[in-house]
Amino acid sequence: MAEAFNRRRALTIMAAVAGLPLIPFAGRARAAVAPVTWQGQALGAPATLILNQPDKAEAETLVARVVAEVRRLEEIFSLYRPDSVLSELNRTGALATPPADLVDLLGHCRTAWETTGGAFDPTVQPLWMLYARHFQGLGADPSGPDGRALTQALSMVGFGGVHVNRDRIAFAKAGMALTLNGIAQGYITDRVVALLRDAGVTSSLVEMGESRAIGAKADGSPWRIGLAESEMGEEPEIVLPVIDKAVATSSASGFHFDTSGRFGHILDPRQGAVPPLYHRMSVVAPSATMADAFSTAFSLMKQEDIRAVATAAPEMTVDLSTADGRHFRFGRTL
């Protein structure tokens, strides 16, 4: 049976605002001005909002607007709510007059799918369900699903079979299904950032499953985003200085279908479960949407292919550690 989990990826995000860490590391620090901080959940992931806003009443009003926006987007994107728009699409295979946010997000999915040669593919859901059902069964074969079942599930995977326009979304085959867990938290983060910018916010850290900074900290220094493979880690492996950028991290250790840890949650849409190449995969990009998608896809790609994408992309940095403990950084210098 699969391990219990409450987050798609295992990582620790440690963000310092005005010198005060959300999760302590590298000693103690003091904040000159206390920010307004909200903590909750977005699509089942821990969520945090830090506002450097001198008017506390206005900040609290903004927090309420953010919470309402997150709730609205969850009603569209949640895979685990039976009443969500995504759940309806997966049940019926087609959706008339889809929400504009779903159409927009699927456009980002197509970009990531094309850029990564299919390594990012939200139609991987039938494959995910195959592994989940297999290992939830009594006496499950520890070597995984049989070849026939795997071939059948893979025949349902392929984003080219998702037809999208502003009037309709439809699957090309019965049995296809989408999961947006590899990109929706980034999209929600970006929507919250847009809401705050429109309200005049110039200094904030938004963490809705992925992190994105608005401007710098109140004192003008970069936000510090600490990255670690495990949620239980007390200190980060790497601390990244970030101004007006997003950071997303994926780790193969975040969830396993089996108790032995052989079959992880980052499934290759082209062949199913594969041995993990990386211990941690982190992406810094202008938007959390694309950082989220690429951190997922890069976990399945060779380093030379990751380097090619990162070099061609504007303002992208990839920071990774391999399964054998080596560390590499590609793309734009931070």
N, C-alpha and C positions, 0 to 999 in steps of 0.2 A: 504494500500500500504506500502511496506517496506521503512524504512528510507534510505536516501541517505548515502553512506559511501565511503571512499577512502582507507580503510585498512581493512584487514581481521579481525584483533583483535584490540581492543582498549587498548592501553598501552602507557606509556611514557617511553622512554629510555633516560636516562641522563648519558652521559659518560664523565668522566673528563680525559683530556690528559695533562700530565705535570702540573696538578693542576688546569687547566682551564676548567670549565664545558662547555659542548656544550649547555646545557640548565641550567641556573643558579639555584643552590640550596645551602642551608647552607652557605649563605654569599658569599663574593667575594674572588677570588684567582687570582694569576698571574702566567703566564707561563714563564719559563726562556728562552725557545727557541720555537718560533712559529712553529707548525707542518704545513704540507701541508694538507689541508682539502678539500674534494670534497663532494658535496651534490647533490642528484638526486633522481631517483626512480628505484625500482626493483620489477617487477610484481605488479605495482601499489602502492607499499608501499614506504614510505620515506626511502632513503638510504643515508648512510654517510660513508666516508672512511677517516681515520685519519692516516697519515704517519709521523712517526718520522724519517725523512730522511734528512741528512745534505746537500746532493746534490739536490737542488730544481729542476734543469732541469731533473735529473733522476727521481725524484718523479713525476713530471708532465707527463713524458713518461709512468710511471707505471699507473698513473690515467687513461690515454688514453687507455691503454691495458685493464684495469679493465672495463671501460665503454663498450669497444668492446665485452668483454667476457659476461657481463651482457646482452647485446643486443642479442648475439648469443644464450644464454640459454633461454631468453624470447621467441625467435622464436620457441623453442621446447616446453616449458612448459606452455605458457600463455593459460589460459582458455578463455580469452576475445578477443584474436586476431583470426579472422576467418582463417588466413593463417598459424597458428601455427601447429606444428606436432601433438600436443595433440588434437586440434580441428579437424584435419583430422581423427585421430583415433576414436574420438567420433562420427563423422559423418558416417564413413564406418564400424566400428566395427573390423577392422583388419588393420595391417600396416606391409608391407614387408620392409626388411632391415632398421629397426628403428635406430635412432641415438644411439651411445654407451651411451651417458649421460642419455637417457630415459630408456634404459635397466638397467643401473646402479641404477638409482633412484628407479625404480620399485622393484629392489632387496632390497633396504632399506625399501620400503613400505611393502614388504612381511615380513621382519624381525620384523617391528613394529606391523604389523597385528597379527603375531603369538605370539609375546611376550605379547601383551595386550589382548589376547583372543578375537580379533575382534573389540575392541573399536576404534582402528585406522583402517579405511578402506576407501581408496580413491575412491571406487566405490559408495560412498554415493551421487554422483552428481544427479542421478534421483530423489532422495528424496529431495535434495536441490531445484531442479527445480519445484517439486510438490508444495512446500511451497511458492516459489516465484510466480508461476503462480496463485496460490489460492489467495494470498493476494494482487496481482496486479489487480484482477478482481473487478468490481463494485459490491458493496453490499456483499463483501466476508463474509462468516460465521466467526465470531470472534473466534469460537471454533476450527478453523482449517479445513483441508481437511477431507472429509468423510472417513469412514473406508474402503470402497472398494478401493478408490484411494490410500490410504495409503498402503494397502496390496499389490496392484499392484506395487507401487514404491519399496516397500521393497523386492519384488521378483526379482528385478533387481540389488539388492545390495549383494555383497559378493565377496571378493577379490580372493577367490578360483576359481572364474569363469574367471580370467584373466590369459591367457597362454602367457608366455614370454620366449623367448630365443633371441640370438643375431641376428637371421634371421627373426623373425616374432613376432608380438604381436597380439593377437586375443581375443575377448570376446566370452564367451560360449553362451551368449544369446543376441538376438536382443534387443535393447533398453538400454543395459548397457552403462555407460559412466564414465569417470574418472575425478576427480578434484585433482590436486596436490597442492592446496592452503594450505594444512596442513603440507607441507614438502618441497616444492620447494624453498621457500625463504631461508630455512636453507641450502639446497643443493647449491644454488647459492653462499651463504656466504662462504661455505667450498671451492668451486671452486676458488673463489677470493683469499681466504687465501692460497691455494696451489700455485696459480700464483705468489703471493707476496713472499712466502717462496722460491720458485724456483729462484726468482730474488735476493735473499739474504736479504730480509727484516726481521729484528729481533724484531721490535717494531711497532705495528700497531693495530688499532681497526677497525674492519670491521663490518658494520651494513647494511645488505641488506634485511631488514625486520626482521632479527634476528641478534644477536650480537656474534662476536667471536674475542677474543684477540689473537694477536701474541706476545708472550713474555710479558714483563711488560712495564710500561711506561718508558720514557727516563731516569727518575731518579731512576729506579729500583723498584719503588713501584707498587702495583697492580693497574690495571684499576678499576674504580668504576662504576658499572652498577646500576643505580637507577631504581626501578620498581614501577609503579603505574597502577591502573586499567584504569584511564581515560587519554586520550591524552591531556585534558585541565588542568591536575593537575600541579600545580606549584612546588610541592615538592614530592619526592618519598615516598612511604610507607616503602620500604626497600632499602638499598644500599648494593650491593654485591661486595666484593673484588675478582677480577678475574685475573689470569695469565694463559695464554695458555688454556683457556676454552671458551666454548660457552654458551650463555644464551638465552632462548626463553620463552615467556610469552603468555598465552591465557587468555581471559576473556569473559565470556558469555555476557557481556554488549557491546561487540564490534559492534554488528549489530543485529537488530531485523527485522523480516519479517513484523511484524505488529506494528502499532503505539502505541498500549498499552504496548508493551515490553514483551509480554507473550512468544513469539516464537523466540528464539535466533538462531544464525547461527551455533552453535556447535551442530549438530544433531547426535543422537545415531544411528549408522547404523543398529542396531538390533531392534529398535522400533520407531524411529522417534524423534520428539521433546520431550524433558524431562525437568522438572524443574531444574534450575542450582543448583549444589551442592556447587560451589565455586565462590568466589568473584574474585579471581586471582589465576592462576596456573603458576608457574615459574619453569623451569628445567635448571640446570647447568650440562653440559656434555662435553666430549672431542670433540664432533662434533656438529655443528649447525644443521645438518640434523636430527640427532636423538633427539636432544633437542627440535626441532620444532615438530616432530611427537609425542613425548611423552607428550609435554605440551598440545597438542590437545586431545590425548587419555585419559590422566589422568583427564581431565575435566569431563569425563564421568564415572570414576571409583571410587569405594569405597576406603576410606583411607587405609584399611588393604591391599587391592590389590596393591595400589600405593606403599606402604611401601615394599611389597614383591619384586616388580620389581626394585625399587631403591636400595634395599639392595643387590640384586643379580647382578646388573649392575656395571661395573667398573667405579669408579670416577663419580658417579651421585649424585646430590643433588636436592631435590625437596623442594621448598619453596611455601607454599600456604596459602591463607586465605579463610575461609569458608563463605558461604552465610550469616551465622549469626554472622560473625565478629571475629571468632577465628583464631589464627595463628599457623601453624605447619611447622616443617622442618624434612625431612626424608633423609636417605642416608649418604653420605660422608660429614664430617665436612669441611666447607670452611676455 
